[in-house]
Amino acid sequence: MKHRLDVLFILSFFLVSCGIRLNTHNPAPDTLTPQLGVTDSPPLPTATVLPTSTPLPDFGMLLSAVFLKDDQFLDVYPEAGVKSTPVAQFAPQTMGINATGKRQFIDEKIWLEINLPQGGSGWVDGDFITPTIQPTEFCNDHDLNLAFSGMLNSIKSRDEIAFVNFISPIHGLHIKYLWQNPEVKVDVAENFSNLFTENKSYDWGSDQSINQSVQGSFSSIILPALDPVLEDSITICNALDQGIAADWTSGFIEWPSEYLNLNYLTLYKPATEENALNWRTWAFGLEKINHQYYLTVLVQYKWDY
């Protein structure tokens, strides 16, 4: 009997010691001031399903709103998992939201507790939150170069397993075949098992250069479009370079507003001497979760008229 009690004690201690506990220690600079709004917000996109039996992801202690259109707001609720009347709203591109470090996983969603500028606290939906990383810190981060190199190598070698491991486990992969086009959302990592080989067709929007809409699978449309920039390209941090403008009407290209709080790297492939229109840029939107960089956005820019 005593031997059995000893075993039960050891087993109980082991289970308790495996509880979820994360250290979040990313000090918040005092130069960012969140902006609050009080306007009604249109419905937000469908929530992401997070497959996890591991400790909840570490977003750090300084957060930014993301994946919200200009007419939407980041709602703050009094309780996690309960979408009641918001106690506050942040503007869609707010940076510098201070986290308390508390997180909950409720109904297949991550919720994060934040401090409100006017005092008190509330909870926000993790689908619309990303860690805040200053552009200079991002561009000079040695870990970024290693992660980006790994991402590109996985695409070049068509190593599906390696590529999937670089996709954000929180936000999945948001793709714009052209920067003006609607976004195509490919959900979280458990659904990527056949990303390079599946035949599931997506509507990627229109392409004026071929005067038709683009439809097809990730493997038949996006992978071939990525290939030209994987060799002999110029890598640029948080900036877009281009040949002749990708937008005939306005004459400029831009990083989409719903991604403004994501840092990004671009691969710019200049045009050839024979064809001044034959240039291309792909932008890779990245976020750092659990101290690791993940890919969450892909946006293409090219001459399309």
C-alpha positions as CSV (number, residue, x, y, z in Angstrom):
1,M,0.0,0.0,0.0
2,K,2.8,2.5,0.9
3,H,4.5,1.7,-2.4
4,R,1.2,2.5,-4.3
5,L,0.8,5.8,-2.4
6,D,4.3,6.8,-3.3
7,V,3.7,6.1,-7.0
8,L,0.4,8.1,-6.9
9,F,2.2,11.0,-5.2
10,I,5.0,11.1,-7.8
11,L,2.4,10.9,-10.7
12,S,0.4,13.7,-9.2
13,F,3.4,15.9,-8.8
14,F,4.4,15.2,-12.5
15,L,1.0,16.2,-13.8
16,V,0.9,19.4,-11.8
17,S,4.4,20.3,-13.0
18,C,3.2,20.0,-16.6
19,G,0.6,22.7,-16.2
20,I,0.6,25.6,-18.6
21,R,2.9,28.3,-17.6
22,L,4.7,30.8,-19.9
23,N,7.0,33.6,-19.1
24,T,6.2,36.8,-21.1
25,H,8.9,39.4,-20.7
26,N,9.0,41.8,-23.6
27,P,9.1,45.2,-22.0
28,A,6.9,47.8,-23.6
29,P,8.4,51.1,-24.9
30,D,6.8,54.2,-23.7
31,T,6.5,55.8,-27.1
32,L,3.4,54.1,-28.4
33,T,0.0,55.3,-27.4
34,P,-3.1,53.2,-28.2
35,Q,-6.0,55.0,-29.9
36,L,-9.5,54.2,-28.7
37,G,-12.6,54.4,-30.8
38,V,-16.2,54.2,-29.7
39,T,-17.9,53.6,-33.1
40,D,-19.9,50.4,-33.9
41,S,-17.8,47.9,-35.7
42,P,-18.9,45.8,-38.8
43,P,-18.7,42.0,-38.3
44,L,-15.2,40.6,-38.1
45,P,-13.9,37.7,-40.3
46,T,-14.5,34.1,-39.3
47,A,-12.4,33.0,-36.4
48,T,-9.3,30.8,-36.8
49,V,-9.3,27.4,-35.2
50,L,-6.1,26.7,-33.2
51,P,-5.1,23.1,-32.9
52,T,-3.2,22.9,-29.6
53,S,-2.6,20.7,-26.7
54,T,0.6,22.6,-25.8
55,P,1.0,25.8,-23.7
56,L,-0.7,28.8,-25.1
57,P,1.4,31.0,-27.5
58,D,3.5,33.8,-26.1
59,F,2.6,37.1,-27.9
60,G,4.8,39.2,-25.7
61,M,3.7,42.1,-23.6
62,L,3.2,44.7,-26.3
63,L,0.5,44.0,-28.9
64,S,-0.9,45.5,-32.1
65,A,-4.2,45.2,-34.0
66,V,-4.0,43.3,-37.3
67,F,-6.3,41.9,-40.1
68,L,-8.9,44.6,-39.6
69,K,-10.2,46.8,-42.4
70,D,-10.4,50.6,-42.1
71,D,-14.0,50.5,-41.1
72,Q,-13.6,47.8,-38.4
73,F,-12.4,48.1,-34.8
74,L,-10.7,45.8,-32.3
75,D,-13.4,45.2,-29.6
76,V,-12.5,44.8,-26.0
77,Y,-14.8,42.6,-23.8
78,P,-15.1,42.3,-20.1
79,E,-14.7,38.6,-20.2
80,A,-12.7,36.2,-22.3
81,G,-14.8,34.2,-24.8
82,V,-17.9,36.2,-24.3
83,K,-18.8,38.6,-27.1
84,S,-21.1,40.9,-25.1
85,T,-21.2,44.7,-25.3
86,P,-17.6,45.9,-25.8
87,V,-16.1,48.0,-22.9
88,A,-13.8,49.7,-25.4
89,Q,-12.7,49.7,-29.0
90,F,-9.3,50.2,-30.6
91,A,-8.7,51.7,-34.0
92,P,-7.9,49.1,-36.7
93,Q,-4.2,49.9,-36.9
94,T,-3.5,50.6,-33.2
95,M,0.0,49.7,-31.9
96,G,1.3,49.6,-28.4
97,I,-1.5,47.8,-26.6
98,N,-0.2,46.6,-23.2
99,A,-0.9,43.0,-22.3
100,T,-1.2,41.7,-18.8
101,G,0.2,38.4,-19.8
102,K,-3.0,36.4,-19.1
103,R,-4.3,34.2,-21.9
104,Q,-7.2,31.8,-22.2
105,F,-8.2,29.3,-24.8
106,I,-12.0,29.2,-25.1
107,D,-14.2,27.7,-27.8
108,E,-11.2,27.2,-30.1
109,K,-10.0,30.8,-29.8
110,I,-7.2,32.5,-28.0
111,W,-8.1,35.5,-25.8
112,L,-5.6,37.9,-24.4
113,E,-6.1,40.2,-21.4
114,I,-5.0,43.8,-22.0
115,N,-4.7,47.0,-19.9
116,L,-6.9,49.9,-21.0
117,P,-5.4,53.3,-21.3
118,Q,-8.1,54.9,-19.2
119,G,-7.7,52.2,-16.5
120,G,-9.0,48.7,-16.0
121,S,-8.6,45.8,-18.3
122,G,-10.4,43.7,-20.8
123,W,-10.1,40.8,-23.3
124,V,-9.4,40.8,-27.0
125,D,-9.7,38.1,-29.7
126,G,-6.3,36.8,-30.6
127,D,-7.3,36.4,-34.3
128,F,-6.9,40.2,-34.6
129,I,-3.7,40.6,-32.5
130,T,0.0,40.3,-33.3
131,P,3.1,41.0,-31.3
132,T,4.5,44.5,-31.7
133,I,8.0,44.6,-33.1
134,Q,9.7,47.9,-34.0
135,P,10.8,48.0,-37.6
136,T,14.5,48.6,-36.8
137,E,14.5,45.7,-34.4
138,F,12.8,43.5,-37.0
139,C,15.2,44.3,-39.8
140,N,18.3,43.8,-37.7
141,D,17.2,40.5,-36.1
142,H,19.6,37.7,-36.9
143,D,16.8,35.2,-36.2
144,L,14.8,36.7,-39.0
145,N,17.5,36.0,-41.6
146,L,17.7,32.3,-40.5
147,A,13.9,31.9,-40.6
148,F,13.5,33.6,-43.9
149,S,16.2,31.5,-45.5
150,G,14.5,28.4,-44.3
151,M,11.1,29.5,-45.7
152,L,12.6,30.2,-49.1
153,N,14.5,26.9,-49.2
154,S,11.3,25.0,-48.3
155,I,9.5,26.6,-51.3
156,K,12.4,26.0,-53.7
157,S,12.7,22.4,-52.7
158,R,8.9,21.9,-52.5
159,D,9.4,20.6,-49.0
160,E,5.8,20.8,-47.8
161,I,6.4,19.7,-44.2
162,A,9.2,22.3,-43.7
163,F,7.1,25.1,-45.3
164,V,4.0,24.3,-43.2
165,N,6.2,24.6,-40.0
166,F,6.9,28.2,-40.9
167,I,3.2,29.2,-41.2
168,S,1.7,31.0,-38.3
169,P,-0.1,28.6,-36.0
170,I,-2.4,31.5,-34.8
171,H,-3.4,33.3,-38.0
172,G,-2.8,30.8,-40.8
173,L,-1.8,32.1,-44.2
174,H,-3.4,35.2,-45.8
175,I,-2.6,35.5,-49.6
176,K,-3.2,38.2,-52.1
177,Y,-2.4,37.1,-55.6
178,L,-2.2,40.8,-56.4
179,W,-2.1,43.5,-53.8
180,Q,-5.4,45.0,-54.9
181,N,-7.2,41.7,-55.0
182,P,-9.4,40.2,-52.2
183,E,-7.5,38.1,-49.7
184,V,-7.6,34.3,-49.7
185,K,-7.3,32.8,-46.3
186,V,-5.8,29.3,-45.9
187,D,-6.6,28.1,-42.3
188,V,-4.3,26.9,-39.6
189,A,-1.5,24.4,-39.8
190,E,-3.5,21.2,-39.4
191,N,-5.1,21.9,-42.8
192,F,-1.9,22.4,-44.7
193,S,-0.9,18.7,-45.0
194,N,-1.5,18.7,-48.8
195,L,-0.9,22.4,-49.6
196,F,1.7,21.7,-52.3
197,T,-0.2,18.8,-53.9
198,E,-3.9,19.3,-53.3
199,N,-6.3,20.3,-56.1
200,K,-8.6,22.5,-54.0
201,S,-9.4,25.5,-56.2
202,Y,-9.4,29.1,-54.9
203,D,-10.6,32.3,-56.5
204,W,-7.5,34.6,-56.5
205,G,-9.2,37.6,-58.1
206,S,-8.6,39.2,-61.5
207,D,-5.4,39.7,-63.3
208,Q,-5.5,42.6,-65.9
209,S,-2.3,41.4,-67.5
210,I,-4.1,38.4,-68.9
211,N,-7.6,40.0,-68.8
212,Q,-9.2,37.3,-66.8
213,S,-9.9,36.0,-63.3
214,V,-7.4,33.6,-61.7
215,Q,-8.6,30.4,-60.3
216,G,-6.8,27.3,-59.2
217,S,-5.0,25.6,-56.3
218,F,-2.1,26.9,-54.3
219,S,0.3,24.6,-56.0
220,S,-0.9,25.5,-59.5
221,I,-1.2,29.3,-59.1
222,I,0.9,30.6,-56.1
223,L,3.9,28.3,-56.2
224,P,4.7,29.0,-59.9
225,A,4.2,32.8,-59.3
226,L,6.7,32.6,-56.4
227,D,9.4,30.8,-58.4
228,P,10.7,33.8,-60.4
229,V,11.6,35.8,-57.3
230,L,13.5,32.9,-55.6
231,E,16.6,33.5,-57.7
232,D,18.5,36.7,-58.5
233,S,16.2,38.9,-56.5
234,I,16.8,41.8,-54.2
235,T,15.7,41.4,-50.5
236,I,14.3,44.5,-48.9
237,C,13.0,45.0,-45.4
238,N,9.7,46.8,-44.8
239,A,9.7,48.6,-48.2
240,L,8.4,47.9,-51.6
241,D,10.5,48.3,-54.8
242,Q,9.1,48.0,-58.3
243,G,9.7,48.6,-61.9
244,I,7.1,50.3,-64.0
245,A,4.1,50.9,-61.6
246,A,1.9,48.0,-60.8
247,D,-1.2,50.2,-60.8
248,W,-1.7,52.1,-64.0
249,T,-4.3,54.4,-62.5
250,S,-2.5,55.6,-59.3
251,G,1.0,54.8,-60.3
252,F,2.0,53.3,-57.0
253,I,1.9,50.2,-54.9
254,E,1.4,49.8,-51.2
255,W,1.4,47.4,-48.3
256,P,-2.3,46.7,-47.6
257,S,-3.8,48.6,-44.7
258,E,-5.1,45.6,-42.9
259,Y,-1.5,44.3,-42.6
260,L,0.2,47.6,-41.6
261,N,1.2,46.4,-38.1
262,L,3.0,43.4,-39.6
263,N,6.6,43.7,-40.6
264,Y,7.6,42.2,-43.9
265,L,10.4,41.3,-46.2
266,T,10.2,41.6,-50.0
267,L,11.9,39.8,-52.8
268,Y,12.1,42.1,-55.8
269,K,13.0,40.6,-59.2
270,P,13.9,43.5,-61.6
271,A,12.7,43.4,-65.2
272,T,15.0,42.2,-68.0
273,E,16.4,44.5,-70.6
274,E,14.2,42.9,-73.2
275,N,11.0,43.5,-71.3
276,A,10.7,46.5,-69.0
277,L,7.3,45.2,-67.7
278,N,8.6,41.8,-66.6
279,W,9.4,42.6,-63.0
280,R,7.8,41.1,-59.9
281,T,7.8,41.5,-56.1
282,W,6.5,39.2,-53.4
283,A,6.1,40.5,-49.9
284,F,6.3,38.1,-46.9
285,G,4.4,39.3,-43.8
286,L,5.9,37.9,-40.7
287,E,5.2,37.8,-37.0
288,K,7.2,36.5,-34.0
289,I,5.3,34.2,-31.6
290,N,7.1,32.1,-29.0
291,H,10.3,33.8,-30.0
292,Q,10.1,32.3,-33.5
293,Y,9.2,34.0,-36.8
294,Y,6.2,32.7,-38.7
295,L,4.8,33.5,-42.2
296,T,1.3,34.8,-42.1
297,V,0.9,37.0,-45.3
298,L,1.9,36.7,-48.9
299,V,1.3,39.5,-51.3
300,Q,2.3,39.8,-55.0
301,Y,3.1,42.9,-57.0
302,K,3.7,43.0,-60.7
303,W,2.8,44.9,-63.9
304,D,-0.8,43.9,-64.4
305,Y,-2.2,46.1,-67.2
